[in-house]
C-alpha cells in the first residue's frame, strides 16, 4: 500500500516537476508524426507524472483530483478518437485510417489531412495509454481494493 510522503522537499519537487513532465509528454504526443515518439510514449510519460503524484501525495488525495470515473472517461475517449477517425475514413469510402480521405471534410490538401489524422490518432492513443498506465499502477499498489475500502 502506498502512503503519502510527509517530506516537504519531496512534495515541493514533485509539485514543481509534474507540470514540466506533463508539458514534455504533450510535446512528445504533438510531434509524434514528425519525430520519434508519439501517442504511446507521450501517454506513458503522462501516466508517469500521475504515478509521481500518487507516490508523493498518496492514493486518497490523488483520488480527490483524479477519480476512477475520469480515468475511465480518458481511456474510453482515447479509444473513441482512434476508432472514430478510422470509421470516418471508412464512411468517406476509403480504407480504415486512410487519412487522405479526411481532406474532403477538413478542406485541406490530402498531405495535410494525413498529418492531422495522424495527430488525432496520437492524441487518442496518448489518452488511452495514460489512463490505463495510471489505472494499472493504482490497482497494483492498492492490492485491487476499491478506493472507498482503503484506510489511510
GROMACS elastic network, one bead per residue, 0.5 to 0.9 nm:
[ bonds ]
;  ai    aj funct       b0    kb
    1    59     6  0.89143   500
    1   140     6  0.88284   500
    1   141     6  0.54934   500
    1   142     6  0.52935   500
    1   143     6  0.71740   500
    2    54     6  0.79948   500
    2    55     6  0.65644   500
    2    58     6  0.61004   500
    2    59     6  0.69813   500
    2   141     6  0.62162   500
    2   142     6  0.71228   500
    3    54     6  0.88440   500
    3    55     6  0.72874   500
    3    56     6  0.81565   500
    3    57     6  0.76094   500
    3    58     6  0.50372   500
    3    59     6  0.73275   500
    3   152     6  0.71984   500
    4    54     6  0.77890   500
    4    55     6  0.64576   500
    4    56     6  0.55136   500
    4    59     6  0.74756   500
    4    60     6  0.86157   500
    4    61     6  0.85035   500
    4   152     6  0.86628   500
    5     8     6  0.81386   500
    5    10     6  0.72396   500
    5    11     6  0.71971   500
    5    55     6  0.73802   500
    5    56     6  0.52246   500
    5    57     6  0.60491   500
    5    58     6  0.72075   500
    6     9     6  0.88958   500
    6    10     6  0.80623   500
    6    11     6  0.76898   500
    6    56     6  0.83664   500
    6    57     6  0.83553   500
    7    10     6  0.54617   500
    7    11     6  0.64174   500
    7    12     6  0.87170   500
    7    56     6  0.89247   500
    8    11     6  0.51290   500
    8    12     6  0.59984   500
    8    13     6  0.85237   500
    9    12     6  0.51378   500
    9    13     6  0.60484   500
    9    14     6  0.83821   500
   10    13     6  0.52707   500
   10    14     6  0.59838   500
   10    15     6  0.84741   500
   10    56     6  0.69762   500
   11    14     6  0.51243   500
   11    15     6  0.60352   500
   11    16     6  0.86231   500
   11    53     6  0.87999   500
   11    56     6  0.61287   500
   11    57     6  0.74403   500
   12    15     6  0.50512   500
   12    16     6  0.61941   500
   12    17     6  0.85746   500
   13    16     6  0.51213   500
   13    17     6  0.59764   500
   13    18     6  0.84753   500
   14    17     6  0.51398   500
   14    18     6  0.58748   500
   14    49     6  0.89852   500
   14    52     6  0.70931   500
   14    53     6  0.70649   500
   14    56     6  0.70539   500
   15    18     6  0.57965   500
   15    19     6  0.75699   500
   15    53     6  0.81475   500
   16    19     6  0.66577   500
   16    20     6  0.75259   500
   17    20     6  0.53563   500
   17    21     6  0.61395   500
   17    22     6  0.86668   500
   17    49     6  0.85490   500
   18    21     6  0.50377   500
   18    22     6  0.61139   500
   18    23     6  0.85282   500
   18    49     6  0.56474   500
   18    50     6  0.79826   500
   18    52     6  0.76594   500
   18    53     6  0.77347   500
   19    22     6  0.50874   500
   19    23     6  0.60589   500
   19    24     6  0.85943   500
   19    49     6  0.82829   500
   20    24     6  0.61232   500
   20    25     6  0.85269   500
   21    24     6  0.51521   500
   21    25     6  0.62136   500
   21    26     6  0.87556   500
   21    45     6  0.71173   500
   21    46     6  0.72182   500
   21    48     6  0.85010   500
   21    49     6  0.62675   500
   22    26     6  0.62461   500
   22    27     6  0.85880   500
   22    42     6  0.87154   500
   22    45     6  0.71907   500
   22    46     6  0.55197   500
   22    47     6  0.89040   500
   22    48     6  0.89817   500
   22    49     6  0.65130   500
   22    50     6  0.89706   500
   23    26     6  0.51216   500
   23    27     6  0.62331   500
   23    28     6  0.87214   500
   23    46     6  0.87154   500
   24    28     6  0.62230   500
   24    29     6  0.86650   500
   24    42     6  0.79288   500
   24    45     6  0.80240   500
   24    46     6  0.86237   500
   25    28     6  0.50733   500
   25    29     6  0.62511   500
   25    30     6  0.85911   500
   25    38     6  0.89983   500
   25    41     6  0.77769   500
   25    43     6  0.69028   500
   25    44     6  0.81096   500
   25    45     6  0.54255   500
   25    46     6  0.56356   500
   25   126     6  0.88810   500
   26    29     6  0.50369   500
   26    30     6  0.59831   500
   26    31     6  0.84845   500
   26    42     6  0.63984   500
   26    43     6  0.84560   500
   26    45     6  0.88815   500
   26    46     6  0.79120   500
   26   123     6  0.88692   500
   26   126     6  0.87268   500
   27    30     6  0.51120   500
   27    31     6  0.60249   500
   27    32     6  0.82665   500
   27    38     6  0.88422   500
   27    42     6  0.77549   500
   28    31     6  0.53610   500
   28    32     6  0.57859   500
   28    35     6  0.85319   500
   28    36     6  0.82726   500
   28    37     6  0.58208   500
   28    38     6  0.55403   500
   28    39     6  0.75043   500
   28    41     6  0.71658   500
   28    42     6  0.52070   500
   28    43     6  0.88585   500
   28    45     6  0.88500   500
   29    32     6  0.51868   500
   29    33     6  0.83424   500
   29    37     6  0.70411   500
   29    40     6  0.79608   500
   29    41     6  0.74916   500
   29    42     6  0.50267   500
   29    43     6  0.75601   500
   29   119     6  0.78749   500
   29   122     6  0.60177   500
   29   123     6  0.64510   500
   29   125     6  0.89444   500
   29   126     6  0.67333   500
   30    33     6  0.75749   500
   30    34     6  0.86749   500
   30    38     6  0.71003   500
   30    39     6  0.81947   500
   30    42     6  0.87050   500
   30   119     6  0.65758   500
   30   122     6  0.74443   500
   30   123     6  0.75708   500
   31    34     6  0.53392   500
   31    35     6  0.60510   500
   31    36     6  0.80687   500
   31    37     6  0.74459   500
   31    38     6  0.66394   500
   31   119     6  0.80953   500
   32    35     6  0.54643   500
   32    36     6  0.60423   500
   32    39     6  0.67116   500
   32    41     6  0.88184   500
   32    42     6  0.84867   500
   32   118     6  0.85274   500
   32   119     6  0.75035   500
   32   122     6  0.69305   500
   33    36     6  0.76512   500
   33    37     6  0.78867   500
   33    38     6  0.66858   500
   33   115     6  0.71159   500
   33   118     6  0.64921   500
   33   119     6  0.66905   500
   33   122     6  0.79532   500
   34    37     6  0.87325   500
   34    38     6  0.89091   500
   34   115     6  0.88474   500
   35    38     6  0.79899   500
   37    40     6  0.74634   500
   37    41     6  0.56363   500
   37    42     6  0.70770   500
   38    41     6  0.56013   500
   38    42     6  0.58158   500
   38    43     6  0.82171   500
   38   119     6  0.87391   500
   38   122     6  0.58718   500
   38   123     6  0.84312   500
   38   125     6  0.84945   500
   38   126     6  0.76898   500
   39    42     6  0.51861   500
   39    43     6  0.57503   500
   39    44     6  0.84560   500
   39   119     6  0.86870   500
   39   121     6  0.75571   500
   39   123     6  0.59719   500
   39   124     6  0.72929   500
   39   127     6  0.79293   500
   39   128     6  0.89078   500
   39   129     6  0.78219   500
   40    43     6  0.50671   500
   40    44     6  0.61848   500
   40    45     6  0.86781   500
   40   122     6  0.75967   500
   40   125     6  0.60308   500
   40   126     6  0.55596   500
   40   127     6  0.89314   500
   40   128     6  0.86425   500
   40   129     6  0.61654   500
   40   130     6  0.83128   500
   41    44     6  0.51651   500
   41    45     6  0.63061   500
   41    46     6  0.86893   500
   41   126     6  0.76126   500
   41   129     6  0.85543   500
   42    45     6  0.50552   500
   42    46     6  0.61498   500
   42    47     6  0.85022   500
   42   122     6  0.87317   500
   42   123     6  0.89882   500
   42   125     6  0.88771   500
   42   126     6  0.58770   500
   42   127     6  0.89689   500
   42   129     6  0.84467   500
   42   130     6  0.80016   500
   43    46     6  0.50148   500
   43    47     6  0.60143   500
   43    48     6  0.84662   500
   43   123     6  0.86733   500
   43   125     6  0.71422   500
   43   127     6  0.62133   500
   43   128     6  0.72794   500
   43   131     6  0.80190   500
   43   133     6  0.81795   500
   44    48     6  0.60324   500
   44    49     6  0.86711   500
   44   126     6  0.76394   500
   44   129     6  0.62220   500
   44   130     6  0.55967   500
   44   133     6  0.67409   500
   44   134     6  0.87963   500
   45    49     6  0.63650   500
   45    50     6  0.88408   500
   45   130     6  0.75753   500
   46    49     6  0.51852   500
   46    50     6  0.65878   500
   46    51     6  0.87761   500
   46   126     6  0.80794   500
   46   127     6  0.86767   500
   46   129     6  0.86180   500
   46   130     6  0.55871   500
   46   131     6  0.87108   500
   46   134     6  0.88475   500
   47    50     6  0.51420   500
   47    51     6  0.62101   500
   47    52     6  0.86670   500
   47   129     6  0.74447   500
   47   131     6  0.66745   500
   47   132     6  0.80467   500
   47   133     6  0.56537   500
   47   134     6  0.52545   500
   47   135     6  0.88909   500
   48    52     6  0.61223   500
   48    53     6  0.86622   500
   48   130     6  0.80066   500
   48   133     6  0.78947   500
   48   134     6  0.74225   500
   49    52     6  0.50463   500
   49    53     6  0.64916   500
   49    54     6  0.87420   500
   50    53     6  0.50276   500
   50    54     6  0.62239   500
   50    55     6  0.86831   500
   50    62     6  0.84505   500
   50    66     6  0.87407   500
   50   130     6  0.85253   500
   50   134     6  0.66098   500
   51    55     6  0.61080   500
   51    56     6  0.84520   500
   51   133     6  0.86921   500
   51   134     6  0.62787   500
   51   137     6  0.72465   500
   51   138     6  0.79369   500
   52    55     6  0.51376   500
   52    56     6  0.60246   500
   52    57     6  0.84529   500
   53    56     6  0.50563   500
   53    57     6  0.57599   500
   53    58     6  0.74839   500
   53    59     6  0.88409   500
   53    62     6  0.66929   500
   54    57     6  0.55038   500
   54    58     6  0.50044   500
   54    59     6  0.56751   500
   54    60     6  0.87064   500
   54    61     6  0.80975   500
   54    62     6  0.56374   500
   54    63     6  0.85274   500
   54   138     6  0.79789   500
   55    58     6  0.55801   500
   55    59     6  0.77861   500
   57    60     6  0.79159   500
   57    61     6  0.60787   500
   57    62     6  0.63819   500
   58    61     6  0.59622   500
   58    62     6  0.61662   500
   58    63     6  0.86335   500
   58   152     6  0.83689   500
   59    62     6  0.50503   500
   59    63     6  0.58811   500
   59    64     6  0.86433   500
   59   138     6  0.78262   500
   59   142     6  0.81760   500
   59   147     6  0.80221   500
   59   150     6  0.85960   500
   59   152     6  0.82532   500
   60    63     6  0.53167   500
   60    64     6  0.66369   500
   60   147     6  0.76516   500
   60   150     6  0.80367   500
   60   151     6  0.86739   500
   60   152     6  0.70574   500
   61    64     6  0.51592   500
   61    65     6  0.69218   500
   61    66     6  0.88165   500
   62    65     6  0.53581   500
   62    66     6  0.59557   500
   62    67     6  0.79985   500
   63    68     6  0.73615   500
   63   147     6  0.77643   500
   64    67     6  0.62711   500
   66    69     6  0.81777   500
   66    70     6  0.63252   500
   66    71     6  0.70499   500
   67    70     6  0.52461   500
   67    71     6  0.64584   500
   67    72     6  0.87227   500
   68    71     6  0.51284   500
   68    72     6  0.62384   500
   68    73     6  0.86320   500
   68   135     6  0.81473   500
   68   147     6  0.84570   500
   69    72     6  0.50668   500
   69    73     6  0.61159   500
   69    74     6  0.86655   500
   70    74     6  0.61018   500
   70    75     6  0.85684   500
   70   131     6  0.85843   500
   71    74     6  0.52273   500
   71    75     6  0.62440   500
   71    76     6  0.85752   500
   71   128     6  0.89132   500
   71   130     6  0.86402   500
   71   131     6  0.51873   500
   71   132     6  0.76522   500
   71   134     6  0.80192   500
   71   135     6  0.71496   500
   72    75     6  0.52377   500
   72    76     6  0.60517   500
   72    77     6  0.83622   500
   72   131     6  0.71896   500
   72   132     6  0.84798   500
   72   135     6  0.88236   500
   73    76     6  0.51642   500
   73    77     6  0.58028   500
   73    78     6  0.84621   500
   73   131     6  0.85886   500
   74    77     6  0.50263   500
   74    78     6  0.61004   500
   74    79     6  0.87126   500
   74   124     6  0.89568   500
   74   127     6  0.56417   500
   74   128     6  0.61953   500
   74   130     6  0.81596   500
   74   131     6  0.60116   500
   74   132     6  0.88775   500
   75    78     6  0.53028   500
   75    79     6  0.65177   500
   75    80     6  0.87026   500
   75   124     6  0.85609   500
   75   125     6  0.87907   500
   75   127     6  0.60024   500
   75   129     6  0.72525   500
   75   130     6  0.77376   500
   75   131     6  0.53166   500
   75   132     6  0.65344   500
   76    79     6  0.52374   500
   76    80     6  0.60786   500
   76    81     6  0.86258   500
   76   127     6  0.85477   500
   76   128     6  0.69536   500
   77    81     6  0.60817   500
   77    82     6  0.86099   500
   77   124     6  0.70754   500
   77   127     6  0.72822   500
   77   128     6  0.73820   500
   78    81     6  0.51586   500
   78    82     6  0.62710   500
   78    83     6  0.86220   500
   78   121     6  0.84627   500
   78   123     6  0.71422   500
   78   125     6  0.57583   500
   78   126     6  0.71582   500
   78   129     6  0.83114   500
   79    82     6  0.51481   500
   79    83     6  0.60222   500
   79    84     6  0.80950   500
   79   124     6  0.61323   500
   79   125     6  0.71246   500
   79   127     6  0.83082   500
   79   128     6  0.64835   500
   80    83     6  0.52610   500
   80    84     6  0.55035   500
   80    85     6  0.83523   500
   80   124     6  0.74575   500
   81    84     6  0.50104   500
   81    85     6  0.61592   500
   81    86     6  0.86652   500
   81   120     6  0.70697   500
   81   121     6  0.68792   500
   81   123     6  0.79131   500
   81   124     6  0.51607   500
   81   125     6  0.83717   500
   82    85     6  0.55670   500
   82    86     6  0.66029   500
   82    87     6  0.88970   500
   82    97     6  0.88422   500
   82   120     6  0.72391   500
   82   121     6  0.51368   500
   82   122     6  0.81935   500
   82   123     6  0.82965   500
   82   124     6  0.53149   500
   82   125     6  0.69660   500
   83    86     6  0.50387   500
   83    87     6  0.60993   500
   83    88     6  0.85688   500
   83    96     6  0.89270   500
   83    97     6  0.85997   500
   83   121     6  0.85937   500
   83   124     6  0.88440   500
   84    87     6  0.50562   500
   84    88     6  0.60744   500
   84    89     6  0.85792   500
   85    88     6  0.51417   500
   85    89     6  0.63297   500
   85    90     6  0.87881   500
   85    96     6  0.83467   500
   85    97     6  0.66344   500
   85    99     6  0.82095   500
   85   102     6  0.87519   500
   85   117     6  0.71531   500
   85   120     6  0.75497   500
   85   121     6  0.73932   500
   86    89     6  0.51526   500
   86    90     6  0.63998   500
   86    91     6  0.87916   500
   86    95     6  0.79864   500
   86    98     6  0.73744   500
   86    99     6  0.82033   500
   87    91     6  0.61528   500
   87    92     6  0.85846   500
   87    95     6  0.89401   500
   87    96     6  0.65150   500
   87    97     6  0.76771   500
   88    91     6  0.50062   500
   88    92     6  0.62444   500
   88    93     6  0.88614   500
   88    94     6  0.88276   500
   88    96     6  0.82583   500
   88    97     6  0.83298   500
   88   101     6  0.87106   500
   88   102     6  0.77477   500
   89    92     6  0.50988   500
   89    93     6  0.67110   500
   89    94     6  0.54270   500
   89    95     6  0.63415   500
   89    96     6  0.58088   500
   89    97     6  0.58703   500
   89    98     6  0.57897   500
   89    99     6  0.65919   500
   89   100     6  0.83217   500
   89   101     6  0.59361   500
   89   102     6  0.64488   500
   90    93     6  0.51781   500
   90    94     6  0.50185   500
   90    95     6  0.55224   500
   90    96     6  0.54548   500
   90    97     6  0.77242   500
   90    98     6  0.79229   500
   90   101     6  0.86919   500
   91    94     6  0.72115   500
   92    95     6  0.86934   500
   92   101     6  0.62382   500
   92   102     6  0.75592   500
   92   104     6  0.82979   500
   92   105     6  0.89722   500
   93   101     6  0.77422   500
   94    97     6  0.80615   500
   94    98     6  0.58912   500
   94    99     6  0.84828   500
   94   100     6  0.84021   500
   94   101     6  0.61770   500
   95    98     6  0.50946   500
   95    99     6  0.86727   500
   95   101     6  0.86527   500
   96    99     6  0.84451   500
   97   100     6  0.86939   500
   97   101     6  0.88547   500
   97   117     6  0.79675   500
   97   118     6  0.87273   500
   98   101     6  0.60761   500
   98   102     6  0.78538   500
   98   114     6  0.78516   500
   98   117     6  0.85905   500
   99   102     6  0.54321   500
   99   103     6  0.77455   500
   99   110     6  0.76983   500
   99   111     6  0.86292   500
   99   113     6  0.60797   500
   99   115     6  0.79169   500
   99   116     6  0.80355   500
   99   117     6  0.53802   500
   99   118     6  0.74133   500
  100   103     6  0.58333   500
  100   104     6  0.85053   500
  100   109     6  0.82370   500
  100   111     6  0.67207   500
  100   112     6  0.82271   500
  100   113     6  0.56631   500
  100   114     6  0.52498   500
  100   115     6  0.89899   500
  100   117     6  0.82605   500
  101   104     6  0.62711   500
  101   105     6  0.82080   500
  101   110     6  0.71055   500
  101   113     6  0.76362   500
  101   114     6  0.83430   500
  102   105     6  0.56387   500
  102   106     6  0.60480   500
  102   107     6  0.82478   500
  102   108     6  0.84417   500
  102   110     6  0.73659   500
  102   113     6  0.56439   500
  102   114     6  0.75087   500
  102   116     6  0.87751   500
  102   117     6  0.74213   500
  103   106     6  0.50518   500
  103   107     6  0.54247   500
  103   108     6  0.51558   500
  103   109     6  0.58129   500
  103   110     6  0.51134   500
  103   111     6  0.82837   500
  103   112     6  0.76707   500
  103   113     6  0.50379   500
  103   114     6  0.80203   500
  104   107     6  0.54721   500
  104   108     6  0.73523   500
  104   109     6  0.85902   500
  104   110     6  0.83851   500
  104   113     6  0.87386   500
  105   108     6  0.82097   500
  106   109     6  0.86426   500
  106   113     6  0.69940   500
  107   113     6  0.84329   500
  108   111     6  0.81835   500
  108   112     6  0.62221   500
  108   113     6  0.61881   500
  109   112     6  0.53431   500
  109   113     6  0.61954   500
  109   114     6  0.87373   500
  110   114     6  0.61417   500
  110   115     6  0.87028   500
  111   114     6  0.51546   500
  111   115     6  0.64770   500
  111   116     6  0.88209   500
  112   115     6  0.50445   500
  112   116     6  0.62115   500
  112   117     6  0.84884   500
  113   116     6  0.50726   500
  113   117     6  0.59339   500
  113   118     6  0.85106   500
  114   117     6  0.50262   500
  114   118     6  0.61191   500
  114   119     6  0.85272   500
  115   118     6  0.52481   500
  115   119     6  0.61953   500
  115   120     6  0.87242   500
  116   120     6  0.62175   500
  116   121     6  0.86822   500
  117   120     6  0.51035   500
  117   121     6  0.63245   500
  117   122     6  0.86905   500
  118   121     6  0.50061   500
  118   122     6  0.61426   500
  118   123     6  0.86528   500
  119   122     6  0.50229   500
  119   123     6  0.62417   500
  119   124     6  0.86881   500
  120   123     6  0.51456   500
  120   124     6  0.62770   500
  120   125     6  0.86784   500
  121   124     6  0.50996   500
  121   125     6  0.61405   500
  121   126     6  0.84727   500
  122   125     6  0.51556   500
  122   126     6  0.59777   500
  122   127     6  0.86409   500
  123   126     6  0.50277   500
  123   127     6  0.62263   500
  123   128     6  0.86859   500
  124   127     6  0.53069   500
  124   128     6  0.63313   500
  124   129     6  0.86560   500
  125   128     6  0.52046   500
  125   129     6  0.60011   500
  125   130     6  0.84251   500
  126   129     6  0.52840   500
  126   130     6  0.59768   500
  126   131     6  0.85333   500
  127   130     6  0.53165   500
  127   131     6  0.62333   500
  127   132     6  0.86291   500
  128   131     6  0.53091   500
  128   132     6  0.60790   500
  128   133     6  0.84503   500
  129   132     6  0.51899   500
  129   133     6  0.58551   500
  129   134     6  0.84082   500
  130   133     6  0.53484   500
  130   134     6  0.61973   500
  130   135     6  0.85346   500
  131   134     6  0.53056   500
  131   135     6  0.60482   500
  131   136     6  0.86019   500
  132   136     6  0.59894   500
  132   137     6  0.85147   500
  133   136     6  0.52176   500
  133   137     6  0.62202   500
  133   138     6  0.85666   500
  134   137     6  0.52118   500
  134   138     6  0.60407   500
  134   139     6  0.85034   500
  135   138     6  0.51024   500
  135   139     6  0.60082   500
  135   140     6  0.85358   500
  136   139     6  0.51593   500
  136   140     6  0.61385   500
  136   141     6  0.85207   500
  137   140     6  0.52073   500
  137   141     6  0.60212   500
  137   142     6  0.85148   500
  138   141     6  0.51305   500
  138   142     6  0.60141   500
  138   143     6  0.84328   500
  138   144     6  0.81321   500
  139   142     6  0.52893   500
  139   143     6  0.60125   500
  139   145     6  0.73326   500
  139   146     6  0.85117   500
  140   143     6  0.52828   500
  140   144     6  0.62479   500
  141   144     6  0.77020   500
  142   145     6  0.58307   500
  142   146     6  0.81184   500
  142   147     6  0.83328   500
  142   150     6  0.78254   500
  143   146     6  0.89819   500
  145   148     6  0.81664   500
  145   149     6  0.62749   500
  145   150     6  0.68846   500
  146   149     6  0.55442   500
  146   150     6  0.70764   500
  147   150     6  0.56241   500
  148   151     6  0.83656   500
